[in-house]
Amino acid sequence: MDEAAPQAAGEGSGEPRVTFRRQLFDLRQSWGSAYAIVAGDEPGTAWAARRDGLGDAIQGTPAELTEKIAADYHRQPVPREVAP
């Protein structure tokens, strides 16, 4: 009897993509008014840049960006006005 080997979590199941997309969504919900946040070229990474144009863009996983953005915002808050 030929049985397919069980797939490891995420392999071909789309699970990591869903998780990443949800994390990116949550990051944008929390910080999107102050930071432009886009998916990165490397799987599971994203970029963020302050909407006021100060500082450099930062890269990392959504969890890393959450920490980096919070630290950056704590050092110098970004105005949360609606962009034109």
N, C-alpha and C positions, 0 to 999 in steps of 0.2 A: 504494500500500500504506500503510495507516494503522498506524504503530507508536507505541506509548505512549512518551513521553519517560522516560528513566531517572530514578528518584527520587534526590534527594540523600540522602546518608546520614542516616538518622533520620526523614526526612519520610514519615510514614505507615507506616514499617517497625516502629515500636515500639522501635527501638534506644536512643534517649535514655532512655526510661522504664525499660528493662531496666537500663541502665547506672546510672541514678539509684537505682533500687531496690536494686541490688547495692551501691552506695556507701553507701546508708543502712543496709543490713544490716550491712556491714562496720563502719560507725561505731558501730552499736548493739552489735555483738559486742565491740568494743574498749572503749567507754566507757559502755555501757548500765547497768552496775551503779552508776555514779556520777552519770550524767546521764540525765534523761528526754529522749528524742530523738524528734521527730515531724516528718512532712513539712509543709512550709509551704504557704501559699496560692498563692504565686508558683511557677510551674513550675521545678523544679530546685533549690528551696531547702528548708531545714529549720530547725527551731528546737531549741535545747537549753537545758535548765535543770538546775542542780545539784539533786541529790536531797536535799541537806541544807537546801535552802531559802535559802541565802545567795546574794547577787548577783542580777543581772538575767538574764533569758533572753537568749540570743544567737541571731542568725539569720545564715544564709549558705548557700552551696553545701556539700555534704558535705566538699569539700577545704578550704574556708575554716573550717568548723566544726572539722575535725580540728586545725587550727592554733590556733584560738581556745580550744578545750577544753584542749588540751595546755598552752597558756600559762596559762589560768585554774587548771588543776590544779597546775601548777608553783608558782604564787603561793600557793595554799592548797589542799592535797589534800582531796578529798572522801572521807569514810569509805565504804568499799566493802562495807557490810553489806547483807544481804538486807533489802529493805524489808518492813515488816509487811503 
